[in-house]
């Protein structure tokens, strides 16, 4: 079970890659060879502003405290993109057994353009997997599209799984809060940092 982390008093958030792709060095001066691996995934590093001792601050601290022992889930904000996205809220996976770096979807608004660097979350087996669209794609008249993704899919899809495009989220283990918690100073809580890393 994952705990929803509220977007309260967040000063900054940076999405970064967790790379398991490797490089095989060339022998005797030969070319290096990139070795893509299926386990590449995302993490997010979050920094708060100064928190007040109010309902928002208490809710954030409570959620982080519980998530440290479970898992955390947090919406990925995309301030440079329109919200909601033009794709629509009812997007689903179109077909089971998909693998690789392309995802076929259905249920999107016809003619919508899903732009490069748009994040989306595929809900598979009850867990969210964050991906990024790597090229602009226009949705067809039947509401379907084939989206190029990074990282490559880490599982075989099941037909009709949910795809969160309007409100993508990252889900995984919480780091950086369990060992230090929050520091109260008189009537405020000092800024602090934490991270969420996808487990798979």
Steps between C-alpha positions, in 0.01 A plus 500: 500500500627846411433821691396807300741788567316835475646775285515744791772764553719337234772740384654285226490152350748344258435179310814301430590170341610188687710330236582132492608523136871433475796547269731229376839655444670425172800272511836640391359843419189374322164678521298490821166321475187626678300215656138606565337313788134465585535627857552872425247705699431837662543672835389842624692725741281742694585806708242669718460863587476599864192329641256664734355305788159483334278236341707485179826457686357235732354304207833497316699390806246229585501361144880491485523333841270216393651472150847446648381157615294424188530666158428852377299627206513858372346682204754621244433867426580627151478880526601558138220280361124564493294334774300298441686364200332484163501119507209465742442316829385161364812372325557123515759252375396365159604136499673255729851364466662828396872539566786720385495879461158561342161497674173474307213682670130561440236731644689824436336806345516480121744745347671576831878542494689323777819703517863407546605469867142439616502264795246223542447221751393149405318322783606135485427247773380778729828697474582810298791506253613843380603550137581794273379553143802558274335652189184694413212266409160596358209283612307339215132548418424176687666624820804275468870581486839331522719686749881473496612474863802521725585287685395186318209308648603294803216248473264348245187713490149373563221629279294791639742600776462863606742762366515819709586784263305790653646430846814288467656387824814334629481214748775330697712502813545817702857607576648781706221550753513181705837576658446865589130591503398865525652770720264725694627850583252704705199549273638352180660191346833549326528405130609144431555265207382152408500271197272238351664226292307252289560146622460333160 
